[in-house]
Every structure is written in structure tokens, then in C-alpha cells.
Amino acid sequence: MREFFLDVAPDLDSFLVYYVFGAGYGEVGRDDDAWWGFLDDQGLITPGDEDT
């Protein structure tokens, strides 16, 4: 399971930033639900906006 996770994201913080609170949510969730709307309203769905 760890190997699978590492294929998706190098660590938990990166996963959360991209897939839960960022543009990656549309890849794993639905891009037409309330959470996606919230992320869009906050300007968080544009790839490359993450702090590096």
C-alpha cells in the first residue's frame, strides 16, 4: 500500500495540498460537487498554485 501511495504523492502533505485542497480533486472526485465549487470560489483549482 505504501508503494502505491508513493506513486501518487511523495508525502501526505503533498497529497492533501493537491488532491484534497487543490486542482487534483477533479481527478479523484467529482468536478461538479459542492467541494469543487468551494475550491473554485477560493481560487484553488488552478494547477501550479501550490507552495513549493
C-alpha positions as CSV (number, residue, x, y, z in Angstrom):
1,M,0.0,0.0,0.0
2,R,2.8,2.4,0.8
3,E,4.3,1.9,-2.6
4,F,1.0,2.8,-4.2
5,F,0.7,5.9,-2.2
6,L,4.2,7.0,-3.1
7,D,3.3,6.6,-6.8
8,V,0.5,9.1,-6.2
9,A,2.3,11.6,-4.0
10,P,5.7,11.8,-2.3
11,D,4.2,12.5,1.2
12,L,0.9,13.2,2.9
13,D,1.2,17.0,2.8
14,S,1.6,16.9,-1.0
15,F,-1.4,14.6,-1.4
16,L,-3.6,16.8,0.7
17,V,-2.5,20.1,-1.0
18,Y,-3.1,18.7,-4.5
19,Y,-5.8,16.1,-4.3
20,V,-7.9,17.4,-1.4
21,F,-7.4,21.2,-1.4
22,G,-6.3,21.8,-5.0
23,A,-6.6,21.1,-8.6
24,G,-6.2,17.4,-8.3
25,Y,-9.5,17.0,-6.6
26,G,-11.1,16.9,-10.0
27,E,-9.0,13.9,-10.9
28,V,-10.2,11.8,-7.9
29,G,-13.5,13.4,-7.0
30,R,-16.3,15.0,-9.0
31,D,-15.6,18.3,-10.6
32,D,-19.2,19.4,-10.2
33,D,-19.9,19.0,-6.5
34,A,-20.0,21.4,-3.6
35,W,-16.4,20.9,-2.6
36,W,-15.2,21.6,-6.1
37,G,-17.3,24.7,-6.2
38,F,-15.7,25.8,-2.9
39,L,-12.2,25.2,-4.2
40,D,-13.1,27.2,-7.4
41,D,-14.5,30.1,-5.3
42,Q,-11.3,30.2,-3.3
43,G,-9.1,30.1,-6.5
44,L,-7.6,26.8,-5.5
45,I,-8.2,24.7,-8.6
46,T,-5.6,26.2,-10.9
47,P,-2.6,23.8,-11.2
48,G,0.7,25.3,-10.1
49,D,-0.7,27.4,-7.3
50,E,0.7,25.2,-4.6
51,D,3.5,26.5,-2.4
52,T,6.7,24.7,-3.2
